[in-house]
Amino acid sequence: MPPKEFYAIIPYKFVLAISSTLVILMTINIGGSASEVSLTVTFLIVGNLLGSITWAKIATATRKYLTIYVMGYMGLFLSLVLLFSGEMAAIALAAFLIPFMSSGTYYSALFLIYENYKDAMNRMIGIFESVGGWAWVLGLGFGIIATGFFSVSMLIGILSIVSFIAVFLTAYIYKINITRRIIDGIKKDLGLLPLLDIALDKIIEAEEVIVDKALIGLDVVVSGNITLYDIYFRFRWPRELIRFYLSIFTVFLGFGLVFSQIITIQKALGLTDPMVYGISLISSAVAATLYSRVGMTSDPKKMLTRSYILRIFLFGLLLSIFFLDPILILPIFIIFGVLDGYTWAYISTLLNIVALKFSREHVGFSNFIRNIGYVAGASISGLLIPIAGYEINIVIAIILLSVSILIFLKSKV
């Protein structure tokens, strides 16, 4: 049985499973083209990107995991309210804020596992991801039903209520005195005068450091020993680690090209909204069954390589859909969903496990690189598809994944 605190992540996964697809469907339903869908996906990924580096850094620095956990749910609630407008600008803003504001919840949960289960970290992360994975499946299952019975406004209202209740559910599970947390947070972290005092101290400290660095730097440059000046070598990472992150960027660049447009492709080929949610549900259900097994993987690099190769085949399968009989469209998308879920369980979990072996901050940086690659791919797809079509877009993604495997194999993580 999973520890009871793992269940606090369920509302987060449930709401995001529905809302991440909902904002794309809302964009399409108001007449959005592939370029506008690409824009919505870009806002989703940028929000996740900035949320990853922001909240991972704040959580690591302050160690106020439970406060950030609850704040993430409150931010998710406030972000969802924007969707009631139904206008493109509001959808785009909500697409950014939903992942940005809620990222603190995920990273707080992950870092709590790191703090509390260091001796069994891999296994516990697998169990945690399994709980979240089934919550995601539950959300998608609800999405299939909800799109057939509820209006968009009613669905947004339900998601908002779930997010709001999650604040108190988390407080109950972790035995948080939520009122005192909020008051203490305002006093210590959000109060205007403390912020001004901290800011002033930081400015004075920075000015002193800058002057010292400038004088030292001038002396080093004049003396010719510029390589000894630490500011030029602040990121002295091992070459293998640089290759590791370069491979992540290339992989997710390819993912961004394809997956940012997958719903657009499905709708263009005649799939209904419940079918779109249904295929996502299949993918998530397969992933959820595997998360706990992934945590026991003895050779993460080998399994990541296999998953990348399988995704090349997956993209080839998607490419074939444009040349086959229309009657095969739904069966191929079902197979696509199964393989997508299988590979994602390994890719998402193992990348976190590898990053955590370096440090907690590397988890945030790893997700930052993923999102940079994905948002670049999503942006490029919005420009490429109107010119070259979906087929060329997928072919380029296959090439990028092939290159990323070669880079990854040369790393020694």
RACOR-V826128 format. One line per field, one symbol per residue. phi: phi as a letter, one per 40 degrees, with the letter a starting at -180 (. if undefined). psi: psi as a letter, one per 20 degrees, with the letter a starting at -180 (. if undefined). burial: 1 if it has 16 or more other ideal C-beta (glycine too) atoms within 10 Angstrom, else 0. A space follows every 10 residues. Layout:
BEGIN
phi: ???
psi: ???
burial: ???
END
This chain:
BEGIN
phi: .cdccccccd cccdccdccc cccccccccc gccdcccdcc cccdcccccc cccccccccc ccgcccccdc ccccccdccc dccccgcdcc ccccdccdcc ccddcccccc cccdccbdcb ddcccccdcc dccccccdcc ccccccccbb cccccccccc cdccccdccc ccccfccccc dcccccccbb cccdcccccc cccccccccc cccccccccc cccgcccccc ccbcbccddc cccdccccdc dcccccdccc bccccccccg ccdccccccc cddccccccb dccccbccbd cccccccccc cccccccccc ccbbcdccdc dccccdcccc ccccdccccc ccccccccac cccccdcccd cdcccccccc cccccccbgc ccdcdccccc cccccccccc cbc
psi: pqqhihiiig hgggghhghh hghghhgghj jqahghghgg hghghgghgh hghghggggg ghjmghghgg hghghgghhh hhihgiqggh ggghhghghg hihhgghggg hhgghilhik ggghhggghg ghghhggggh ghhgghhhhq rgghgggghg gggghhghgg hggjlpnhgh ggghggghhi qgghgggggg gggggggggg gggggggggg ghiilhiioh hilhmmqqhh hghghhhggg giggghgghh jhhggghhjj qrghhghggh ggghggghii ghhhijphnh gghggghggh hghghhghhh hijrphiigg hhhggggghg gghhgggggh hggghhhgrh hhgghghggg hggghggggh hhhgghgirh ghghghgggg hgghggghhi rl.
burial: 0000110111 1111111111 1111111100 0101011111 1111111111 1111110111 0001111111 1111111111 1110000100 1111111111 1111111111 1111001000 1101111111 1111111111 1111011000 0100111111 0111011011 1011010100 1000100000 0000000000 0000000000 0000000001 0000000000 0000000000 0011111111 1111111111 1111111000 1010111111 1111111111 1101101001 1011001100 1101100110 1000000011 0010011111 1111111111 1111110001 0111111111 1111111111 1101100001 0011011101 1011101100 101
END
